[in-house]
Amino acid sequence: MAEGSALVRNHGVSGADYLQMLTGTLFAAPAYQGYGALIAAENYQPAGFKLTLGMKDVGLALEAGGNSHTPLPFASVLKDNFLDAIAHGEGDLDWAALANVSARRGGL
């Protein structure tokens, strides 16, 4: 959702219009509606689940994967995104603020 938001914004589509398209069609689920609204509004406070806690959980998953020789390629990418956000001072924001990582990478 974060990368999609960055992509459409770079093509002149508002975050609100993107959210409406997603949650009014294929992704009409509460999780997409809630997190999508945070991303569209770029409002990540108060944090329901802090980025630092997400980083901890991804680290635990990667450790468990390593212990069982289970590749978790998406978790590795997610860890890098968490690190990027935390390095930019966003650790106390809601984890939906991962959208900022995609926005920065997209030049927004």
C-alpha positions in Angstrom: 0.0 0.0 0.0 2.9 2.4 0.8 4.6 1.8 -2.5 1.4 2.1 -4.4 0.6 5.4 -2.7 4.0 6.8 -3.6 3.6 5.6 -7.2 0.2 7.2 -7.8 1.1 10.4 -6.0 4.1 10.7 -8.4 1.5 10.5 -11.2 -0.7 13.2 -9.8 -3.3 11.0 -8.0 -4.1 12.1 -4.5 -3.6 9.8 -1.6 -7.3 10.2 -0.8 -8.4 9.1 -4.3 -6.1 6.1 -4.2 -7.5 5.1 -0.8 -11.0 5.4 -2.1 -10.2 3.2 -5.1 -8.6 0.5 -2.9 -11.1 0.4 -0.1 -14.1 0.7 -2.4 -13.1 -2.2 -4.5 -10.7 -5.1 -4.0 -9.4 -4.2 -0.5 -12.6 -3.2 1.3 -11.3 -4.6 4.6 -11.0 -2.7 7.9 -7.2 -3.1 8.0 -6.8 -1.5 4.5 -9.4 1.2 5.4 -7.7 2.1 8.7 -4.1 2.0 7.6 -4.9 3.4 4.2 -6.6 6.4 5.9 -3.4 7.1 7.9 -1.2 6.9 4.8 -3.5 9.1 2.7 -3.6 11.7 5.5 0.1 11.3 6.3 -0.9 11.3 9.9 0.9 8.7 12.0 0.2 10.0 15.5 -0.9 8.8 17.9 0.8 5.5 17.2 -1.4 2.4 17.5 1.7 0.2 17.0 5.1 2.0 17.0 7.7 1.4 14.2 10.2 0.4 16.9 7.9 -2.4 18.0 7.5 -3.6 14.4 11.2 -3.6 14.0 11.5 -5.8 17.1 8.9 -8.2 15.8 10.5 -8.5 12.4 13.9 -9.1 14.0 12.3 -12.0 16.1 10.8 -13.4 12.9 14.1 -13.3 11.1 15.9 -14.9 14.0 13.3 -17.7 14.1 13.7 -18.1 10.3 17.5 -18.3 10.6 17.2 -20.9 13.4 15.0 -23.1 11.3 16.7 -22.4 8.0 13.5 -20.8 6.6 14.1 -17.9 4.1 12.0 -14.9 4.8 12.9 -12.5 1.9 10.1 -10.1 2.5 10.9 -9.8 6.2 14.5 -8.8 5.2 13.2 -6.0 3.0 10.7 -5.0 5.7 13.6 -4.8 8.2 15.5 -2.5 6.0 12.4 -0.3 5.6 12.0 -0.2 9.4 15.7 0.8 9.8 15.3 3.6 7.2 12.2 5.0 9.0 13.9 4.7 12.5 17.1 6.4 11.1 14.9 9.3 10.0 13.5 9.8 13.5 10.2 8.1 12.9 10.5 5.2 15.4 7.7 6.5 17.7 5.2 6.9 14.8 2.6 4.4 13.9 4.0 1.7 11.7 1.9 2.9 8.8 4.6 5.6 8.6 6.6 3.1 6.6 4.8 4.9 3.8 7.3 7.7 4.4 10.1 5.4 3.3 8.4 4.7 0.0 7.6 8.4 -0.5 11.2 9.4 0.2 12.5 6.8 -2.2 10.0 8.2 -4.8 11.2 11.7 -4.4 8.1 12.9 -2.6 
